[in-house]
Amino acid sequence: MENQAQRIKALRKEKGFTQQKLADLCGVKRPAVSQWEADPRVKITGHNLSKLCRALEVSSSFILEGKEA
């Protein structure tokens, strides 16, 4: 997986989550998840990043850089 957007989408699909399910777990609206998956330039920070990592069961360094913690 080359970039953040691709990693998020692949992890979501591995978990069997829809964009809406992931949005619900992260406390955001579905368009936010769609944007995270579509645009690798989107900055996901703070609380949203923490919730995303928890939902996908990965580290922030994996989401942002593709590196295992």
Phi and psi in radians as a Rosetta constraint file:
Dihedral C 1 N 2 CA 2 C 2 CIRCULARHARMONIC -1.449 0.35
Dihedral N 2 CA 2 C 2 N 3 CIRCULARHARMONIC -0.640 0.35
Dihedral C 2 N 3 CA 3 C 3 CIRCULARHARMONIC -2.390 0.35
Dihedral N 3 CA 3 C 3 N 4 CIRCULARHARMONIC 3.011 0.35
Dihedral C 3 N 4 CA 4 C 4 CIRCULARHARMONIC -0.965 0.35
Dihedral N 4 CA 4 C 4 N 5 CIRCULARHARMONIC -0.797 0.35
Dihedral C 4 N 5 CA 5 C 5 CIRCULARHARMONIC -1.073 0.35
Dihedral N 5 CA 5 C 5 N 6 CIRCULARHARMONIC -0.772 0.35
Dihedral C 5 N 6 CA 6 C 6 CIRCULARHARMONIC -1.144 0.35
Dihedral N 6 CA 6 C 6 N 7 CIRCULARHARMONIC -0.676 0.35
Dihedral C 6 N 7 CA 7 C 7 CIRCULARHARMONIC -1.121 0.35
Dihedral N 7 CA 7 C 7 N 8 CIRCULARHARMONIC -0.775 0.35
Dihedral C 7 N 8 CA 8 C 8 CIRCULARHARMONIC -1.077 0.35
Dihedral N 8 CA 8 C 8 N 9 CIRCULARHARMONIC -0.824 0.35
Dihedral C 8 N 9 CA 9 C 9 CIRCULARHARMONIC -1.095 0.35
Dihedral N 9 CA 9 C 9 N 10 CIRCULARHARMONIC -0.789 0.35
Dihedral C 9 N 10 CA 10 C 10 CIRCULARHARMONIC -1.117 0.35
Dihedral N 10 CA 10 C 10 N 11 CIRCULARHARMONIC -0.750 0.35
Dihedral C 10 N 11 CA 11 C 11 CIRCULARHARMONIC -1.136 0.35
Dihedral N 11 CA 11 C 11 N 12 CIRCULARHARMONIC -0.712 0.35
Dihedral C 11 N 12 CA 12 C 12 CIRCULARHARMONIC -1.051 0.35
Dihedral N 12 CA 12 C 12 N 13 CIRCULARHARMONIC -0.786 0.35
Dihedral C 12 N 13 CA 13 C 13 CIRCULARHARMONIC -1.165 0.35
Dihedral N 13 CA 13 C 13 N 14 CIRCULARHARMONIC -0.668 0.35
Dihedral C 13 N 14 CA 14 C 14 CIRCULARHARMONIC -1.023 0.35
Dihedral N 14 CA 14 C 14 N 15 CIRCULARHARMONIC -0.653 0.35
Dihedral C 14 N 15 CA 15 C 15 CIRCULARHARMONIC -1.372 0.35
Dihedral N 15 CA 15 C 15 N 16 CIRCULARHARMONIC -0.205 0.35
Dihedral C 15 N 16 CA 16 C 16 CIRCULARHARMONIC 1.350 0.35
Dihedral N 16 CA 16 C 16 N 17 CIRCULARHARMONIC 0.386 0.35
Dihedral C 16 N 17 CA 17 C 17 CIRCULARHARMONIC -1.573 0.35
Dihedral N 17 CA 17 C 17 N 18 CIRCULARHARMONIC 2.497 0.35
Dihedral C 17 N 18 CA 18 C 18 CIRCULARHARMONIC -1.413 0.35
Dihedral N 18 CA 18 C 18 N 19 CIRCULARHARMONIC 2.934 0.35
Dihedral C 18 N 19 CA 19 C 19 CIRCULARHARMONIC -1.061 0.35
Dihedral N 19 CA 19 C 19 N 20 CIRCULARHARMONIC -0.655 0.35
Dihedral C 19 N 20 CA 20 C 20 CIRCULARHARMONIC -1.137 0.35
Dihedral N 20 CA 20 C 20 N 21 CIRCULARHARMONIC -0.733 0.35
Dihedral C 20 N 21 CA 21 C 21 CIRCULARHARMONIC -1.085 0.35
Dihedral N 21 CA 21 C 21 N 22 CIRCULARHARMONIC -0.785 0.35
Dihedral C 21 N 22 CA 22 C 22 CIRCULARHARMONIC -1.116 0.35
Dihedral N 22 CA 22 C 22 N 23 CIRCULARHARMONIC -0.713 0.35
Dihedral C 22 N 23 CA 23 C 23 CIRCULARHARMONIC -1.042 0.35
Dihedral N 23 CA 23 C 23 N 24 CIRCULARHARMONIC -0.768 0.35
Dihedral C 23 N 24 CA 24 C 24 CIRCULARHARMONIC -1.074 0.35
Dihedral N 24 CA 24 C 24 N 25 CIRCULARHARMONIC -0.751 0.35
Dihedral C 24 N 25 CA 25 C 25 CIRCULARHARMONIC -1.133 0.35
Dihedral N 25 CA 25 C 25 N 26 CIRCULARHARMONIC -0.540 0.35
Dihedral C 25 N 26 CA 26 C 26 CIRCULARHARMONIC -1.625 0.35
Dihedral N 26 CA 26 C 26 N 27 CIRCULARHARMONIC -0.147 0.35
Dihedral C 26 N 27 CA 27 C 27 CIRCULARHARMONIC 1.270 0.35
Dihedral N 27 CA 27 C 27 N 28 CIRCULARHARMONIC 0.543 0.35
Dihedral C 27 N 28 CA 28 C 28 CIRCULARHARMONIC -2.192 0.35
Dihedral N 28 CA 28 C 28 N 29 CIRCULARHARMONIC 3.040 0.35
Dihedral C 28 N 29 CA 29 C 29 CIRCULARHARMONIC -1.521 0.35
Dihedral N 29 CA 29 C 29 N 30 CIRCULARHARMONIC 2.703 0.35
Dihedral C 29 N 30 CA 30 C 30 CIRCULARHARMONIC -0.966 0.35
Dihedral N 30 CA 30 C 30 N 31 CIRCULARHARMONIC -0.682 0.35
Dihedral C 30 N 31 CA 31 C 31 CIRCULARHARMONIC -1.026 0.35
Dihedral N 31 CA 31 C 31 N 32 CIRCULARHARMONIC -0.490 0.35
Dihedral C 31 N 32 CA 32 C 32 CIRCULARHARMONIC -1.134 0.35
Dihedral N 32 CA 32 C 32 N 33 CIRCULARHARMONIC -0.787 0.35
Dihedral C 32 N 33 CA 33 C 33 CIRCULARHARMONIC -1.110 0.35
Dihedral N 33 CA 33 C 33 N 34 CIRCULARHARMONIC -0.731 0.35
Dihedral C 33 N 34 CA 34 C 34 CIRCULARHARMONIC -1.019 0.35
Dihedral N 34 CA 34 C 34 N 35 CIRCULARHARMONIC -0.734 0.35
Dihedral C 34 N 35 CA 35 C 35 CIRCULARHARMONIC -1.175 0.35
Dihedral N 35 CA 35 C 35 N 36 CIRCULARHARMONIC -0.720 0.35
Dihedral C 35 N 36 CA 36 C 36 CIRCULARHARMONIC -1.007 0.35
Dihedral N 36 CA 36 C 36 N 37 CIRCULARHARMONIC -0.663 0.35
Dihedral C 36 N 37 CA 37 C 37 CIRCULARHARMONIC -1.432 0.35
Dihedral N 37 CA 37 C 37 N 38 CIRCULARHARMONIC -0.367 0.35
Dihedral C 37 N 38 CA 38 C 38 CIRCULARHARMONIC -1.663 0.35
Dihedral N 38 CA 38 C 38 N 39 CIRCULARHARMONIC -0.502 0.35
Dihedral C 38 N 39 CA 39 C 39 CIRCULARHARMONIC -2.206 0.35
Dihedral N 39 CA 39 C 39 N 40 CIRCULARHARMONIC 1.837 0.35
Dihedral C 39 N 40 CA 40 C 40 CIRCULARHARMONIC -1.153 0.35
Dihedral N 40 CA 40 C 40 N 41 CIRCULARHARMONIC -0.183 0.35
Dihedral C 40 N 41 CA 41 C 41 CIRCULARHARMONIC -1.491 0.35
Dihedral N 41 CA 41 C 41 N 42 CIRCULARHARMONIC -0.178 0.35
Dihedral C 41 N 42 CA 42 C 42 CIRCULARHARMONIC -1.126 0.35
Dihedral N 42 CA 42 C 42 N 43 CIRCULARHARMONIC 2.292 0.35
Dihedral C 42 N 43 CA 43 C 43 CIRCULARHARMONIC -1.595 0.35
Dihedral N 43 CA 43 C 43 N 44 CIRCULARHARMONIC 2.081 0.35
Dihedral C 43 N 44 CA 44 C 44 CIRCULARHARMONIC -1.860 0.35
Dihedral N 44 CA 44 C 44 N 45 CIRCULARHARMONIC 2.056 0.35
Dihedral C 44 N 45 CA 45 C 45 CIRCULARHARMONIC -2.284 0.35
Dihedral N 45 CA 45 C 45 N 46 CIRCULARHARMONIC 2.972 0.35
Dihedral C 45 N 46 CA 46 C 46 CIRCULARHARMONIC 0.911 0.35
Dihedral N 46 CA 46 C 46 N 47 CIRCULARHARMONIC -2.248 0.35
Dihedral C 46 N 47 CA 47 C 47 CIRCULARHARMONIC -1.065 0.35
Dihedral N 47 CA 47 C 47 N 48 CIRCULARHARMONIC -0.728 0.35
Dihedral C 47 N 48 CA 48 C 48 CIRCULARHARMONIC -1.099 0.35
Dihedral N 48 CA 48 C 48 N 49 CIRCULARHARMONIC -0.732 0.35
Dihedral C 48 N 49 CA 49 C 49 CIRCULARHARMONIC -1.127 0.35
Dihedral N 49 CA 49 C 49 N 50 CIRCULARHARMONIC -0.740 0.35
Dihedral C 49 N 50 CA 50 C 50 CIRCULARHARMONIC -1.064 0.35
Dihedral N 50 CA 50 C 50 N 51 CIRCULARHARMONIC -0.811 0.35
Dihedral C 50 N 51 CA 51 C 51 CIRCULARHARMONIC -1.168 0.35
Dihedral N 51 CA 51 C 51 N 52 CIRCULARHARMONIC -0.667 0.35
Dihedral C 51 N 52 CA 52 C 52 CIRCULARHARMONIC -1.093 0.35
Dihedral N 52 CA 52 C 52 N 53 CIRCULARHARMONIC -0.790 0.35
Dihedral C 52 N 53 CA 53 C 53 CIRCULARHARMONIC -1.090 0.35
Dihedral N 53 CA 53 C 53 N 54 CIRCULARHARMONIC -0.726 0.35
Dihedral C 53 N 54 CA 54 C 54 CIRCULARHARMONIC -1.097 0.35
Dihedral N 54 CA 54 C 54 N 55 CIRCULARHARMONIC -0.795 0.35
Dihedral C 54 N 55 CA 55 C 55 CIRCULARHARMONIC -1.121 0.35
Dihedral N 55 CA 55 C 55 N 56 CIRCULARHARMONIC -0.671 0.35
Dihedral C 55 N 56 CA 56 C 56 CIRCULARHARMONIC -1.635 0.35
Dihedral N 56 CA 56 C 56 N 57 CIRCULARHARMONIC -0.085 0.35
Dihedral C 56 N 57 CA 57 C 57 CIRCULARHARMONIC 1.012 0.35
Dihedral N 57 CA 57 C 57 N 58 CIRCULARHARMONIC 0.849 0.35
Dihedral C 57 N 58 CA 58 C 58 CIRCULARHARMONIC -2.415 0.35
Dihedral N 58 CA 58 C 58 N 59 CIRCULARHARMONIC 2.930 0.35
Dihedral C 58 N 59 CA 59 C 59 CIRCULARHARMONIC -1.458 0.35
Dihedral N 59 CA 59 C 59 N 60 CIRCULARHARMONIC 2.806 0.35
Dihedral C 59 N 60 CA 60 C 60 CIRCULARHARMONIC -1.143 0.35
Dihedral N 60 CA 60 C 60 N 61 CIRCULARHARMONIC -0.577 0.35
Dihedral C 60 N 61 CA 61 C 61 CIRCULARHARMONIC -1.152 0.35
Dihedral N 61 CA 61 C 61 N 62 CIRCULARHARMONIC -0.528 0.35
Dihedral C 61 N 62 CA 62 C 62 CIRCULARHARMONIC -1.246 0.35
Dihedral N 62 CA 62 C 62 N 63 CIRCULARHARMONIC -0.771 0.35
Dihedral C 62 N 63 CA 63 C 63 CIRCULARHARMONIC -1.061 0.35
Dihedral N 63 CA 63 C 63 N 64 CIRCULARHARMONIC -0.876 0.35
Dihedral C 63 N 64 CA 64 C 64 CIRCULARHARMONIC -1.379 0.35
Dihedral N 64 CA 64 C 64 N 65 CIRCULARHARMONIC -0.625 0.35
Dihedral C 64 N 65 CA 65 C 65 CIRCULARHARMONIC -2.182 0.35
Dihedral N 65 CA 65 C 65 N 66 CIRCULARHARMONIC -0.167 0.35
Dihedral C 65 N 66 CA 66 C 66 CIRCULARHARMONIC 1.381 0.35
Dihedral N 66 CA 66 C 66 N 67 CIRCULARHARMONIC 0.274 0.35
Dihedral C 66 N 67 CA 67 C 67 CIRCULARHARMONIC -1.820 0.35
Dihedral N 67 CA 67 C 67 N 68 CIRCULARHARMONIC 2.368 0.35
Dihedral C 67 N 68 CA 68 C 68 CIRCULARHARMONIC -1.265 0.35
Dihedral N 68 CA 68 C 68 N 69 CIRCULARHARMONIC 2.465 0.35
